[in-house]
Amino acid sequence: MEAPIGTEVSEGTLAAGLAVAVEIMPAPEAAAPDPATRQAKEVAPKWPPFALGSVTYIFDHLVDFAFTCRDSEGAERSVLVTFSDHVFTRKSEPGDLPAEAFPGCSRTPHGYVCQTRYRMSFQLPGLIERVAAQKVWLLTGDDRYAQIPVVDDEGKKLLYAVIFSLERNKGREHPLRMYVRSAHLYDRKPPDTFGEVKFAHLVKLRVANKHPPKNHDRGRKRPKMP
């Protein structure tokens, strides 16, 4: 179960009720070319459509995929991207009905679809594809990092923390696996971070089974609320 990091937007803060038909958010506007090149999608969606009352949630946008990028020494690397159901679910709250829990959720004892997380999850593939040209933040733990862009959520500028690990995938077609463990908005306080590192250098380190050093200085650079 994921540990809380900073102050996350609660379901009651920003969640907007879904319409009868699920409204798929448009993909982010195309960005300038970057060092990452997306490859063909790997598999079918791991989660089948989930109907709750008059709403049906679909997860085709969270299919595993791979992209190639160059590490800080110029070597081309292939990275497989997979997602946890935490990117669109929340923990149980008082008043939740077990019958409405998301089937097979990794949260215990139950997890529920979070309308805000689900809505924002449509931006994840586009954000991740641009990470190769960016820096990422170091979080608590040996293999926890975050891409924390400023996003627009229904007219409000917020931080969106895409929390992932970058695991060695030795002996496989893709030498690294980017496991997106969670993704959620912050509306008051940014998450705790311990410095940043260029993603290209992080790739080089992780292929060698190394981790970047954390910065614990009081005056270290941190994400800023918009």
CORFENNOR-V973408 format. One record per pair of residues at least 12 apart in sequence whose C-alpha atoms are under 6 Angstrom apart, sorted by the first residue. I is the first residue (numbers start at 1). J is the second residue. Records with the same first field share a line. If there is no record, write none. Layout:
# CORFENNOR-V973408
I: J, J
This chain:
# CORFENNOR-V973408
5: 191
6: 190, 191, 192
7: 189
8: 185, 186
9: 185, 186, 187
15: 115, 116
20: 54, 55
21: 55
35: 69
36: 68, 69, 132
37: 67, 68
38: 67
39: 66, 67
41: 65
42: 64, 65
45: 60, 63
64: 81, 82
65: 80, 81
66: 79, 80, 81
67: 79
71: 200, 201, 203, 204
72: 200, 201
78: 174
79: 174, 176, 177
80: 174, 177, 178
81: 177, 178, 179
82: 179
83: 179, 180
84: 181
86: 182
87: 182, 183
88: 113, 114, 117, 118
89: 112, 113, 114
90: 111, 112, 114
91: 111
92: 111
117: 184
132: 199
134: 198
135: 197, 198, 199
136: 196, 197
137: 195, 196
138: 193, 194, 195, 196
139: 193, 194
143: 165
144: 164, 165
145: 163, 164
146: 162, 163
147: 161, 162
148: 160, 161
158: 187
159: 185, 186
160: 184, 185
161: 183, 184
162: 183
163: 180, 181, 182, 183
164: 179, 180, 181
165: 178, 179
166: 178
194: 214, 215, 216
195: 215
